[in-house]
Amino acid sequence: MQKLNKVILYCRPGFEKECAAEITDKAAAHEIFGFAKVIDNSGYTVFECYQEGDAQKLITTLPFKTLVFARQMFVAGDLLTNLPATDRITPIIEALTGCINKAGSLRVEVADTNEGKELAGFCRKFTVPLRQVLRQKRLLLNVENSARPVIHLLFINNHSCYVGYSDTQNNSPFHMGIPRLKFPADAPSRSTLKLEEAFHQFIPYEEWDERLRGGLNAVDLGASPGGWSYQLVKRSMFVYAIDNGAMDEKLLETGQVKHFKEDGFKFTPKKHNIYWLVCDMVEKPAKVAELMAQWLINGWCREAIFNLKLPMKKRYEVVKQNLAWLNDELIKHQVNAQIQAKQLYHDREEITVHVQKIWG
Ligand SMILES: C[S@@+](CC[C@H](N)C(=O)[O-])C[C@H]1O[C@@H](n2cnc3c(N)ncnc32)[C@H](O)[C@@H]1O
């Protein structure tokens, strides 16, 4: 049985420092203290808790949804090293025994790096015999169960891995924390996947029929060539697309898109019938946050999804400041809203924010 004193967090390679700063900050707010180990461009961060039991406490009490830079979070022990090529399974079973019982599923994962990609085939093959032994030992249930914890293995190379588990009520449901989306061949730009991923990330599936239903009106600021508008049109919405740049012809032919060659910072809706505001304009994060606050406070939309482009330095601080400013501004104007933010898989030097106005 291993000592579970670490929390492993997956992130976009290059954002380990931000992920580390965020977990240290947010764990401290829950009175959990430790230090984060950063390996640049590794695609993960290890947060080691000082006090016994705190790592397990952290993965259940710190809401995963509130983490911007982490794609996944699970509790683990020390890195298992020198796993013998002839029998990697025994030390893994030993590490898990006494830590977990009757887990609901198994994910054998790698970091989102080139080295990780090279290991992916090995992980896929290794999953089958490992799953079998985990089941024999009753560490894993015979039938997948989404109410029980998920066993995670993060392979760093083919002889070292972290082993632990996540809480199904408080984790990412996706393998490696990445929803697998297929690029639609008729979409006007690759950034279409950003908005689709945001829907998967922020909107519970059982609410899609209501909140992403056909017939809703949407405004897309910085819409050209139309990747985000495409997602809305695909869901039978009507879109006001604001951009000086051209819109995809096929999208315009649907009759569901009205293109305005205007400044997105000046455009105001004529009627109060807009449900969705989406915004992908490349601008300073404070300026975008201010615009979004204006729309939400004025009641021009019910929900918003927008990107905040990150600066080169102090990226976590900038994110924290802008989200706090937006939250304070909405409270000041008595707008009851829920804010979520994530650096999505399809986000590069940016994060995606979702705000839903809550009525009543
Ligand atoms: C990243 S692209 C948007 C891509 C789009 N979301 C898609 O999926 O195809 C940013 C767009 O914002 C537009 N933009 C930047 N500043 C703007 C402004 N002040 N008003 C309107 N559009 C703006 C640019 O013309 C550019 O087309």
The ligand as an SDF file (V2000), in Angstrom:
LIG
                    3D

 27 29  0  0  0  0  0  0  0  0999 V2000
   -9.9900   34.1820  -33.7710 C   0  0  0  0  0  0  0  0  0  0  0  0
  -10.9170   34.9710  -34.9910 S   0  0  0  0  0  0  0  0  0  0  0  0
  -12.5100   34.3070  -34.7880 C   0  0  0  0  0  0  0  0  0  0  0  0
  -12.6810   32.9440  -35.3440 C   0  0  0  0  0  0  0  0  0  0  0  0
  -14.1300   32.4790  -35.2770 C   0  0  0  0  0  0  0  0  0  0  0  0
  -14.5780   32.3160  -33.9180 N   0  0  0  0  0  0  0  0  0  0  0  0
  -14.3050   31.1570  -35.9780 C   0  0  0  0  0  0  0  0  0  0  0  0
  -14.5500   30.1620  -35.3090 O   0  0  0  0  0  0  0  0  0  0  0  0
  -14.2120   31.1130  -37.2100 O   0  0  0  0  0  0  0  0  0  0  0  0
  -11.1070   36.5640  -34.3370 C   0  0  0  0  0  0  0  0  0  0  0  0
  -11.9970   37.4660  -35.1510 C   0  0  0  0  0  0  0  0  0  0  0  0
  -12.3000   38.6050  -34.3820 O   0  0  0  0  0  0  0  0  0  0  0  0
  -12.4840   39.6750  -35.2620 C   0  0  0  0  0  0  0  0  0  0  0  0
  -12.3820   40.9400  -34.5080 N   0  0  0  0  0  0  0  0  0  0  0  0
  -11.3380   41.4350  -33.8160 C   0  0  0  0  0  0  0  0  0  0  0  0
  -11.6590   42.6120  -33.2770 N   0  0  0  0  0  0  0  0  0  0  0  0
  -12.9550   42.8400  -33.6080 C   0  0  0  0  0  0  0  0  0  0  0  0
  -13.8740   43.8750  -33.3350 C   0  0  0  0  0  0  0  0  0  0  0  0
  -13.5180   44.9280  -32.5920 N   0  0  0  0  0  0  0  0  0  0  0  0
  -15.1150   43.7840  -33.8270 N   0  0  0  0  0  0  0  0  0  0  0  0
  -15.5030   42.7260  -34.5700 C   0  0  0  0  0  0  0  0  0  0  0  0
  -14.6660   41.6990  -34.8650 N   0  0  0  0  0  0  0  0  0  0  0  0
  -13.4200   41.7600  -34.3830 C   0  0  0  0  0  0  0  0  0  0  0  0
  -11.3920   39.4970  -36.3160 C   0  0  0  0  0  0  0  0  0  0  0  0
  -11.7470   40.1420  -37.5230 O   0  0  0  0  0  0  0  0  0  0  0  0
  -11.3500   37.9730  -36.4450 C   0  0  0  0  0  0  0  0  0  0  0  0
  -12.1260   37.5590  -37.5610 O   0  0  0  0  0  0  0  0  0  0  0  0
  1  2  1  0
  2  3  1  0
  2 10  1  0
  3  4  1  0
  4  5  1  0
  5  6  1  0
  5  7  1  0
  7  8  2  0
  7  9  1  0
 10 11  1  0
 11 12  1  0
 11 26  1  0
 12 13  1  0
 13 14  1  0
 13 24  1  0
 14 15  1  0
 14 23  1  0
 15 16  2  0
 16 17  1  0
 17 18  1  0
 17 23  2  0
 18 19  1  0
 18 20  2  0
 20 21  1  0
 21 22  2  0
 22 23  1  0
 24 25  1  0
 24 26  1  0
 26 27  1  0
M  CHG  2   2   1   9  -1
M  END
$$$$
